[in-house]
């Protein structure tokens, strides 16, 4: 099951925002940080804007002649994203990052100016770039070649090319392996490994023992360590839920909204014992469920021997064939932020997906679930 997160971001009114900054943030977010310590996305935007304002692109260019690796890394990201430059130039971004990673480069950064951290981040940026180029090649999205640069870089054309896509994925994996060897397990390192394993599972191939990918030991070591971390996190989460299963799921029938923390749900304030006290995602669901819960909202020793049967006299005839699209609820404004809640959706062709959000109300989450169900009929 995959997890999707929906969010909105609000920034200080005086914060500058640069064209293509979101593309720059994407590569910074995926390539520059250890996967366990990725900063909050809002903080990344603020930090990036505060960096771009006093550091225009032209101020970085002398860093090439000076062998300043940090400026060169930044230049590559500006070229790749198109942020603060006239236009994006992915080909030149690759060439610039290789000044750090390739000691034979015609403008190589002196070894005395290269730290392990700088080298790892440059490898990670190249892994990120080649992974996206792999996707471009498969889709037939052309990347313009810079005719002033050497021609050895393989770049996608407007014709889908599965062979080139595979070669570009391999380059991404090589650079991801190199980043991991230098101690940086960034999100793109793990995503590249996960993607290769998913393709291998689909195609009946074990990449870890294959001729092409088997030797990338640092990449697979990082992937296996993260898998163990994730499994431990899931066991811890399951144990937490098991101690109070009612506290994390809305008790209203058919709701399906869940919370990642107890504070995401409101508990019944009645006299029912905590072990079976229902929790709700909203007052709407609590009111909806009150008729059913009312007979049980009392201590155990006051419960009847048998629960009352639901009264169906006068209820309309059951219609099991109605596939009307659910009426959308009121959408919250962009400033709405509540506790993180989640709901599971069955997406055709994608399997079961868990959607998590602080910016969608329980009613909107349920509506999205119902829409997904209707579209599968």
Protein Blocks (a to p, Z undefined) as FASTA:
>chain_A
ZZdddddddddfklccdehklmmmmmmmmmmpcfklcccfklmmmmmmmmmmmmcfklmm
mmmmnopaklmmmmmmmmmnopoiabdcfklmmmmmmmmmmmkbckbccfklpcfklmmm
mmmmmmmmmmmmmmmmmnopacdddfkbcfkbccddfbdcfklmmmmmmmmmmmmmmmmm
nopacfklmmmmmmmmmmmmmnopafklgmklmmmmmlmmmmmmmmmmmmmmmmmmmmmm
mmmmmlmccfbghklpacfbfklpccdfbfbdfkloccdfbfklmmmmmmmmmmmmccfk
lpcfbdcdddfehiacddfkbccdcdddddddfkbccdddddddddehklpaddddfkbc
fklmmmmmmmmmmmmZZ
